[in-house]
Amino acid sequence: MAARQAGQTDVESPFSIRAGAPLPALQKLLILDRDGVINEDSDAYIKSLAEWIPIPGAIDAIARLSKAGWTVAVATNQSGLARGYYDLATLDAMHARLRELVAEQGGEVGLIVHCPHGPDDGCACRKPKPGMLEQIATHYGTELAGVWFVGDSRGDLDAALAVHCQPVLVKTGKGERTLSKPLPAGTLIFDDLAAIADQLLL
């Protein structure tokens, strides 16, 4: 399914860059939220490896993009750490499993960054603040203007806008709930991560 923009028609290009903005230094960089984009989300948090369940088509989508030369990075709020619902070893096990599954299909996951803080900790990394996106940009030595950031919540979209990324909403996870409210102008909307891969690999 082709993407559509909030309040606009189908898009023609895999990048939606503001007029006059420079191309990003690393053009094939895609940044993903985790819960609700890659794996099933839960209002009760994803607290164990057993609860970390990939959304159908998501692993294949990451592998396809990676094999086509895309760098797929991940930026995820994990306040469950601050709340004591799980520890860092458990989070690392989830991410190791993600990397393993993608590798089994011939792909690779890039940098994974997480915010361990709670909503009242006043950090600079918890979305909607853009600290994790800036960390990814620094790691890859790239600009973020026009880079797609894919999420399922308004906080993801706002983080994208703060650093001039292209906000992209999927309908998985909390996406349908997010879609029921006004979205930032120019937000691209897809059914899921598989549909995004289909669009970027046209």
C-alpha positions as CSV (number, residue, x, y, z in Angstrom):
1,M,0.0,0.0,0.0
2,A,1.4,3.4,-1.0
3,A,2.0,5.9,1.8
4,R,-0.3,8.9,2.2
5,Q,0.5,12.1,4.0
6,A,-1.7,13.5,6.7
7,G,-4.1,15.8,4.8
8,Q,-2.4,15.0,1.5
9,T,-2.3,12.5,-1.3
10,D,0.0,9.6,-2.1
11,V,3.7,10.3,-2.2
12,E,6.0,9.7,-5.1
13,S,9.4,9.5,-3.5
14,P,10.9,7.5,-0.7
15,F,12.1,10.8,0.8
16,S,10.0,13.7,1.6
17,I,12.5,16.5,2.1
18,R,11.5,20.1,2.7
19,A,12.1,22.4,-0.3
20,G,15.7,23.6,-0.2
21,A,16.8,21.2,2.5
22,P,20.1,19.3,1.8
23,L,20.0,15.6,1.3
24,P,21.1,13.7,4.4
25,A,24.7,12.6,4.4
26,L,23.7,9.0,4.9
27,Q,20.8,8.7,2.5
28,K,19.9,5.1,3.2
29,L,19.3,5.5,6.9
30,L,16.0,4.5,8.4
31,I,15.2,4.9,12.1
32,L,12.6,2.9,13.8
33,D,10.8,3.0,17.1
34,R,10.6,-0.5,18.6
35,D,7.5,-1.4,20.5
36,G,4.5,-1.2,18.1
37,V,6.7,-1.0,15.0
38,I,9.0,-4.0,15.2
39,N,7.3,-6.0,17.9
40,E,3.9,-6.2,19.5
41,D,3.2,-3.5,22.1
42,S,1.5,-3.7,25.4
43,D,0.1,-1.1,27.8
44,A,1.5,-3.4,30.5
45,Y,5.0,-3.1,29.0
46,I,7.2,-5.8,27.3
47,K,8.9,-7.2,30.4
48,S,10.5,-10.4,29.2
49,L,12.0,-12.1,26.2
50,A,8.9,-14.3,26.0
51,E,6.7,-11.2,25.7
52,W,8.9,-9.8,22.9
53,I,6.9,-10.9,19.8
54,P,7.7,-9.6,16.4
55,I,4.9,-8.1,14.3
56,P,4.3,-10.3,11.3
57,G,6.4,-9.1,8.4
58,A,8.6,-6.8,10.5
59,I,11.7,-9.0,10.7
60,D,11.6,-9.7,6.9
61,A,11.1,-6.0,6.2
62,I,14.3,-5.1,8.2
63,A,16.3,-7.9,6.5
64,R,15.1,-6.8,3.0
65,L,16.1,-3.2,3.7
66,S,19.4,-4.2,5.1
67,K,20.3,-6.4,2.1
68,A,19.4,-3.5,-0.2
69,G,21.9,-1.3,1.5
70,W,19.8,0.5,4.1
71,T,21.1,1.1,7.6
72,V,18.2,0.4,10.0
73,A,18.7,1.9,13.4
74,V,16.3,1.8,16.4
75,A,15.4,4.4,19.0
76,T,13.2,3.2,21.8
77,N,11.8,4.6,25.1
78,Q,12.2,1.9,27.8
79,S,10.9,3.4,31.0
80,G,10.2,-0.1,32.3
81,L,13.8,0.0,33.3
82,A,13.2,3.0,35.6
83,R,10.0,1.4,36.9
84,G,11.8,-1.8,37.8
85,Y,9.7,-4.0,35.5
86,Y,12.8,-5.6,33.9
87,D,16.5,-5.1,34.0
88,L,19.1,-4.2,31.4
89,A,20.1,-7.8,30.8
90,T,16.5,-8.6,29.8
91,L,16.4,-5.7,27.4
92,D,19.7,-6.7,25.9
93,A,18.3,-10.2,25.4
94,M,15.4,-8.8,23.5
95,H,17.7,-6.8,21.2
96,A,20.0,-9.8,20.8
97,R,17.0,-11.8,19.7
98,L,16.0,-9.1,17.2
99,R,19.5,-9.1,15.7
100,E,19.5,-12.9,15.6
101,L,16.2,-13.1,13.7
102,V,17.2,-10.4,11.2
103,A,20.6,-12.1,10.7
104,E,18.8,-15.4,10.0
105,Q,17.2,-13.7,7.0
106,G,20.5,-12.3,5.8
107,G,20.2,-8.8,7.2
108,E,21.7,-6.7,9.9
109,V,20.3,-4.3,12.5
110,G,22.2,-1.1,13.0
111,L,22.6,1.0,16.2
112,I,20.0,0.4,18.9
113,V,19.7,3.2,21.4
114,H,17.2,3.2,24.3
115,C,16.1,5.7,26.9
116,P,16.0,4.1,30.4
117,H,14.4,7.0,32.1
118,G,10.9,7.6,33.4
119,P,8.6,10.4,32.2
120,D,9.4,12.6,35.1
121,D,13.2,12.2,35.1
122,G,13.8,15.3,33.0
123,C,16.2,13.6,30.6
124,A,17.0,14.7,27.1
125,C,16.6,11.3,25.4
126,R,13.0,10.3,26.2
127,K,10.8,10.9,23.2
128,P,9.3,13.3,22.2
129,K,12.7,14.8,23.0
130,P,15.1,14.0,20.1
131,G,18.2,13.0,22.1
132,M,18.2,9.4,20.8
133,L,17.9,10.5,17.2
134,E,20.7,12.9,17.7
135,Q,22.8,10.1,19.2
136,I,22.2,8.0,16.1
137,A,23.1,10.9,13.8
138,T,26.4,11.4,15.8
139,H,27.2,7.7,15.6
140,Y,26.8,7.6,11.8
141,G,28.2,11.1,11.2
142,T,25.1,12.2,9.3
143,E,22.5,14.9,9.1
144,L,18.9,13.9,10.0
145,A,17.0,16.3,7.6
146,G,14.7,14.1,5.6
147,V,15.6,10.8,7.2
148,W,12.5,8.8,7.9
149,F,11.7,8.1,11.6
150,V,9.0,5.4,11.9
151,G,6.8,5.3,15.0
152,D,3.3,4.5,16.3
153,S,2.8,7.4,18.7
154,R,2.6,11.2,18.7
155,G,5.8,11.3,20.7
156,D,7.6,9.6,17.9
157,L,6.3,12.0,15.4
158,D,7.2,15.0,17.5
159,A,10.7,13.7,18.1
160,A,11.1,13.4,14.3
161,L,10.0,17.0,13.7
162,A,12.4,18.3,16.4
163,V,15.4,17.3,14.2
164,H,13.8,17.7,10.8
165,C,13.3,14.0,10.2
166,Q,10.4,12.9,8.1
167,P,7.7,11.7,10.5
168,V,6.2,8.3,9.5
169,L,3.3,6.6,11.3
170,V,2.5,2.9,11.2
171,K,-1.0,1.6,12.1
172,T,0.4,-1.2,14.2
173,G,0.9,-0.8,17.9
174,K,-0.7,2.4,19.1
175,G,-0.8,3.7,15.5
176,E,-4.6,3.5,15.0
177,R,-5.1,5.3,18.3
178,T,-2.6,8.0,17.2
179,L,-4.3,8.2,13.8
180,S,-7.6,9.1,15.5
181,K,-6.2,12.4,16.5
182,P,-4.7,15.3,14.5
183,L,-1.2,14.5,13.1
184,P,1.6,16.9,12.1
185,A,1.3,18.1,8.5
186,G,3.2,15.9,6.1
187,T,3.2,12.8,8.2
188,L,3.4,9.7,6.1
189,I,1.1,6.8,7.0
190,F,1.6,3.1,6.3
191,D,-0.1,0.0,7.4
192,D,3.0,-1.5,8.9
193,L,6.8,-1.8,8.6
194,A,6.5,-4.3,5.7
195,A,4.6,-1.7,3.7
196,I,7.3,0.8,4.4
197,A,9.9,-1.6,3.1
198,D,7.8,-2.2,0.0
199,Q,7.8,1.6,-0.7
200,L,11.5,2.2,0.0
201,L,12.5,-0.7,-2.2
202,L,10.4,0.3,-5.3
